[in-house]
Each structure stands twice: as C-alpha cells, then as structure tokens.
Amino acid sequence: MSIIEIIMPKMGESIMEATVLKWLKKVGDKVETDEYLLEVATDKIDTEVPSSHTGILTEILVPEGEIAEIGKPICIISTEGVEQNNVPKTEEFEAKLSLEILEIQSLTGINLEPISPLITSNSTGSRFYSPLVLSICKEEKISSSELESIAGTGAEGRVTKHDILAFLDNRGKVISSISQPEVKTKPMIIAGNDEIIQMDRMRRMIADRMVESVRIAPHVTSFVETDMTNVAIWRNNNKDSFQKQYGENITYTPILVEAIAKAIRDFPQINASVEGDKIIVKAKINIGMAVALPSGNLIVPVIHQADQYDLINLTKKINDLTKRARENKLRPEDLEGGTYSFSNIGTFGNIMGTPIIMQPQVAIMAFGAIQKKPAVIETPQGDLLGIRQKMFISHSYDHRVVDGSLGGKFVKKVSDYLEGFDINRTLKRDL
C-alpha cells in the first residue's frame, strides 16, 4: 500500500502558516488530484487547498481551527489500487492564489496587508495568534488585554477559533447580566416563496471592505453633465475603419480614459493615496477600470501609465484587459498598482451614481449612459435649440484630503476634454 503525505503548499512570500477553517473531505472519502481538500485562512486571504494525488483520505493531521505549517504534512492519503492523475504544479497554485488576492484587493479597494502575528502576552515572551483569531478580535473589538487572558486549548497553548468564540459567548452573558438591558432582535421573516442566499467568501469580503472604505473616507460626490456629441459623431464615423485598419472595436472607454489621464496631468493631486497623516502623490498614472464579469462580480484591471498610450494602443490595451478579465486570464500584475479608478455605469443603463473609493486611492469616477436630449446651442448668430448627446459624470472623492475645489475642478476638466474632442481627429498614432 502506498501512503502519501499531503504537504501544505507555499502560499506566497512571507506566509509561513495558515489556519484550517474547514475540511471539505472526511476520512474514508476518495480524493481526486486537484480536488479541494480543505479551506484555510492566511493573514492575507482565505482559500482552498487542492490535493496533489488521487487516493483515499486515511488520516487528518491538522484539525479544524488549528495551524498548518507551510511545507509540513496536513493529511495522509492511501493510493493503493488508485490510478494517479497528473500532480498539480505548485507554480500554478501559487499564481492562482496570488491572482485571487489581487482580485479581491481590486474588487474591494483595500490593500490586504499582512496582520502582525505576534502579540506580547506576558513578560516572558510572545504568543502566536492565527489570522482567523485576529480577524475575529478585530470584528468583535476584543482588546489586547482580553485576548491575553484567554486560555488556549490548541497546540502549545494557542488560542483557537473555538476558544475565542467561547470567550465571546461568556463575555456577552457577563455584560448583559451586569449593565446592559436586554435587546431583543426582530426575527427574520421569511415568506413561502422567499429565497435565502448565503453570502460566499468573496461577497462577505467585498461587503466588509466597502463598509470599511466608507468608514475610512468621508465621501463627497460632484456631478457634471457633459456634451458627448462630438465624441459620439467621431466614433460613429470611424468605428468601421478603425476595426478594418487595426482589428479592434473602439468603444467610448478609451476616449474616457484618455480624458481622465489628461486631467490628472493638470491636477496631479487627485492621483494620490493616503498613508496615515501623509498624502502620497503618485508619479505614474495607473488607471483602474471596473469590468463586469459573467458571474455578476466586478474586477478592476489596471491600465499602467495610461497617459503614455495613444488612442490606438489605448484601445488595444483596454480590449485586451477586458477580454482576459471575462475569461479569467488576468495576471497578478494586471491588477496591482492602481492610482485612480473609474466605472462605466452607463453600460448598465444608469445615468449617474455615487461610486465608493478604492482605498487607499482618494477619488473615483463614474460615467453614465449617453442620451439624446434637447439642449440650448450657443452660436455667433444666437442661441438655438437642438438635439445633443449628453452624459452625466459622477466624481466621488475623499474629503479628508480632496476639497470641493479640487474635486469639482477635476471632473469639470474631464468634461472639458470630452466636449472639446476633435471631430476631425485622424486615425494615426499620436506618439
């Protein structure tokens, strides 16, 4: 009989261990190569760990709630009489994990920075707390002194998930019996045809990060209505020749990105991030664009140094990123380094919105649907009433560091570039 030890794989630089959240297989189950065995939590992300072999799970070495060390066995599989599939490549698993981390970071706008694993427990040394325990402490506002007082039942006296939950249960009883009035929550009312959908891990994390962004940054949103007539006429006149000459479909998006990049050159303070009490103005203009996925989620690939592209290559870059995003083929580097972001909510038929800033950036823009509207047209001979293509631009910004003057001037500058688009612009490389 062949016995295989399944090793906890490497999960990124500086990550030396993970907390076992849930075993997806039980002893006696057959496991296929690449099939997920368990869910784990690191200090950066939760993820699933696949099996490197096909066989029967005969022993679980790291129970739920305990720590699995990178490079150490987590379970044993018997491969007797079982045909083996190809062993998954470690590099592929690491790349998938790295991409998942960056995907969540891009979706949520929050950097998934590592949580420090060491908290001093007494005068004799340090005590390790798993990322899962620290996450619960942060969510439940457990102080360091409270955490230090909890007796751990895990290996080497470590505090486990069950220890921390037991503490919370007891703490709640003590507080309510001493000073807190009883608070009765209304029960969930479910009708016969209601559907209950449990949030998956991605959706829970997105929810947390969006709430966190609103908590961190006081959002202010400015709106401008823009005349897109010149842009619409130019695109309609050139889309066929553009497709024939360059093999690309030109949408409004590259023109919008071009206007943002130009405006950032005029107002570089909007291309910034906040670190504590410091404002860091970014030298590079890396524009993130929200892309709707077939699953209904959004992902934000980044156009690095967007101001360095001409319209032709900007179109190619945007089309490539959009296509690979929807095919789940983005690379980690496609999702990192954004300095300013936008969303084209007009593709959903929305006329305007109030987007949430992607931390630690300081602003985000949303473009609404382009609609034909009656408008006053000023001419040397007098004002006329005509039909124009109009679009609302929404600009949300962090009022800690971006005042109404900068936020308002910036969105107006983007509008000016779009309204001033040259209707006679030729299809040639600008750079």
N, C-alpha and C positions, 0 to 999 in steps of 0.2 A: 504494500500500500504506500502510495506517495503522499507525503504530508508537506503542505506548502504554508509557510508563514506569510501572511499578507502584511506588507510594511506600510506604515503611514508615510505617504509621499510628501516630497517637498512642496510647500505651498507659497513660495515667494521668499524674497530676500528678508532676512531678519526674523522670520517666523520659525520658531523652534518647537512649538507645540500647539495643540488645538483641543478644545473641549468637545467630547462626544455628546451631541444633542439627542440623537435617536438612531437606533439600529433599524434599518429597513428590512433586514433579513434576520431570521431566528435560527438557532441551532437545529440542524437537520434539513434546512432548506437547500435546494440546488441553486447555485450561483453561476451565471454566465460571465465570460470575460467582458469587461466594460460595463457590466450591470452595476448599478449603485448599491453599495453595501450599507452605508451609514451617512448621517448628516453630522457635520462638525461645525464648530464656531471658532474662528481665529480672532485676533484683535483687529482684523480689518473687515471680515465678511463671513457669512455663513455659506456653506457649500456642501455638495455631496461628494463622497469619495467612491470611485469605482473599483471593482475587483480586477486584479491583474491576471487571474486564472479562472478557469471553469472547474467546478467541483462542488462538493458538499460542505457546507459550513459546519464544522465539528466543535469549535470552541471559540467563544468571545473572550478576548483577553482584557479589553478595556470597556467596562460597563458604561451605561449612560450617565452623564454628569461627571465623569472622571476625565483625567487629562491623558491625551495620546501624544507621545513624543515623536517628533519627526524622525524617520529612519528606524523606528522601533516597531515590533510586531503589534498588530491590533486584533488579529484573529487568526485562526488556523482553518485551512481548507484541505479536505481529502480529495485527491484527484484519481483515486482508483477506479479504473474502468470508464473514466470520463474523457472523451475526446477534447483536446485543448484547442481553443481558438487563439488567434494572434494576441500576444500580450500588448496592452496599450502602451504607447510611448509616453514616457514621463514628460517630455517636452510639450506634447500636445495637451496633456492635463494642465501643466503649468500655464500654458498660453491661454487655455480656456478660462482658468481661474483668474488670471490677470485681466483678461478681457471682461469677465463678469464684474470684477472690482471696479474697473473703469466705467463700465456701462452703468452701474448703479450710481457712481460718482457723477456721471454726466446727466443721468436722469434726475438726480436729486439736487445737484448743485452744491453738495457738501463734500469736502475732502474727507476720505475715510482714513484719517491719520491713526497710527497705532496708539492704543491706550497703554500707558506705562504699567507693566505687570507687577511692579514691586511697590508695596505699601508697608512702611515700618510698623511692626506690630508690638514690639517691646524693645527694651534696651539691649537685648542680646543678639538681635539680628533682624532679618527680613522675612516676610511671609508672602507667599505667592497667591495671587487671586486670578482666577481664569477670566478671560474676556467676557464670558457669559455672566459670571458673578458680578463683574464690574459694571456690565451693561444693566443688570437688574438694579444694582445700587444707585446708578445714575438715574434710572427711571423712577425708582421709589424714594429718591432723596435720602438714602442711608448715609449717615456721616461716617468719617473715618473711625471715630471712637466707637460707634455702634458696630462697625464691621470688625474691628479688632476684638470686640467682646464675644463674637460668635464662635462657638466651639465647632471645629471642623471634624467631619466623620470620614473624609476622604483620605487618600494615601498621604502619609506623613502629616496628618492633621489638617489637610487642605479643606477649605470651605467649599462645599458642593452646591449645586443648584438646589437640592432638597434642603440643605441646611439654611440657605438664605430665605427660601420660601417658608420654612417653618418659623424662622425668626420674624418674618413679616406677619405671619398669621398671629403669633403671640403678641407682637408689638401692637397690632391693631386691636386685639382684645383688651390689652392693658390700657391703651389710650382711651378707648371707648368707655371702659368701666370707671375711669378716674375723672375725666374732664369733658369728654366730648358727648354731645347729645346724639341720640340715635338718629341716623339718617337713613330713611327708607327710600331706596331707589325704585322707580317705577319698573315693573316687569316688562319685558319685551312683548309687544302684542303682535302676534303672527296670525294672519288670516289663512284660510284654507289654501288659497292659490299663491300665497307669498313664497318667494324663493330665497333661501338663505345661502349666501355665498361666503365661504371662509376666505379671508384675505390670504394670499400666498405670501411667501417670504419677501418677494420683490415689492409687492404692493404695500406691505406693512412698513418696509424700509422707506419707500417713497413717501408714504404718509408722514412718517416721523421726520424726515428731512425737510419736507415742505413746511410743516409746522415750525421746525427749528429755524428755517430761513426767515419766516415772518416774525418769529420771536427775536432774532438777532438784529434784523434790519427794519427800521421804520420805513415802510414803502409809501412812496408818493408816485402818482401816475399823471402824466401830462398827455394831452391829445392834440393832434393836428390833422386837419383834413387836407389831403394833397390832391392836386390835379395830375392824374396819370395819363392824360390824353396823349401827349407826345410819346410817352413810353409805349402805350398800347398800339398807337399807329405804327411806330417804328418796328415793334415786334411782329405785328401782323404783316407788314411789308417785307420783312426779312427772314421770317422763320423757315420758309421753304428753301430759300437759297442757303441759309445757314446749315440746314440739315443736309443739303446736297453737297456743299463745299467741305463741311467739317464732320459730317456724320453724327451730329449731335442735335438734340432737340433743345432749343433755347426757351426757357421759361422766364418768368419775371424774377425768379430768385437771384440769378447772378447780377441783375441790374440793381436789385435791392441791396445785395451785399456790397457792390461797388459803391453805392451811395453811403452806406454805413462806414466803409473804410475811409472814404474821402472825408467824411465828417469827423471821424476820430483823429485824422491828421490835423484838423482845425481845432479840435477840443480834446487834446490827449489826456486830460484829467479824468475823462469818462472811462478811459481804458485802464482801469486800476483795480486793486484789491485792497482789503483792509486786514491788517495783522495787528491786533491789539489796538494801540493808540497811534499806529503808523499807517499812512496811506502809501502804497507802492504803485507808482505809475509805471505801467509796463512799456518796455521799448518795442516789443513786437505786437502787431495787430493780428491776433488769432481769434477768428470769429466762429463761435459755435452756432450750428443751425439745428433746430428741432426737426426730427424726421419721424413721421408716424409709421409704426411697424404693423405688419399684418395681425399681430396679436392684440393690437389696440394700445400698446405701450408707446412711449416716445423715447427716442435716444438722440443724443446730441453729439454727432461727429464735429470735428473742428477743422476749419479751413485755416491752416497755419500761414501766417504772413499774407493775409488776404489782399493787402494793399499792393503786393508785388506782382499780381496777376493782371494781364489784360483781359478783356471781356471774353475772348475766345477760350483762353485757358482756364478762366474762372468758371465758365460754363462746363468745360470738361471735368474740372475738379469736383464741382458740385454734383454733376450727374453721376460721377464715379462713386462718390461717398454715399449718395442716396441709394444707388443700386446695391452697393455692398452692405449697407445698413439693413436693407429689407431682405437681403439674402443671408444675413447673419455672418458676413465675411469681413467685418471690420477688424483691423489690427489694433492692439492696445494703443499704439502711438496715434491712431486716428481719433482717439477720444480724450487725449490729455492736452493740457496747456492752454485751454480757452481763456481769453481775456475779456470778451464781450459776447453776448448771445442774442439771438432773435428767434421768433417763431412766426411762421406764415399762417396765421389762423384763418386767413381768407380762403384757404383750400377747404375748410370745413363749412364755408358759407357764413362765417362770423364777420361782423363789420368792425368790431373792436373788442378789446379785452384788457385785463389788468394782470399781466404775467408776473410770476414770482421770480425774484432774482436768484440766480445760481451762485451760491456762496463759493468762494469769497469775493466774487465779482461785485460791482457796485451798481450795475444797471442792466436792463434787458428790454428789448423792443419787440413789439408785435405788429404785424401788418394785416389789415383787414381785407375783406373782399373788395374788388374793384367793381363799382356800379355806375351805370349811366344815370346822370342827374341833370336837371335844368340848372344852369348857373349864369351869373352875370359875367360877360366878357368885356373887358375894357379895351377900347381901340382908340386911335387918334381921332376918329370921327365921332366917338361917343360910345356909350355902353350899349351892349347888345345882349339878348337872351339866347343862349344856345345850350346844346347837349354836350356835357363833358364827362369824362371818365374819372370818377372820384374814389378816393381810398382814405380811410382813417388809419393813422399811425398812433399806436399807444406806446408810451415810454415810461416804464417803472424804474425808479432809482432809489438808492439808499440815502435817506435824508440825513443820516449822520454825517456824511461826507460830501453829498451832492445836493446843493441848494437848488431852489426852483429856477434860478437864473441859468445855471449850467445845464440842468436837466431840460429846461424849456428851450434854450438856445440850440442844444444839440439836436433835439428832434426836429426843430424848425430847419436846421441846416440840412438834415437828411431830406426833408421835404423839398427844400430849395434845389438840391441836386437832382431830384426826380422830376420836379416841374421844369427844370432847365435842361432836361435831356435833349440832345441834339437830334432832331427828327431826320436830319440828313447824314447822320453818322454812317461811315462806310465800314464794311466788314474787312478790317485789316488789323494786324497785330499792333497793339498800342505801345508795346515795349520792345 
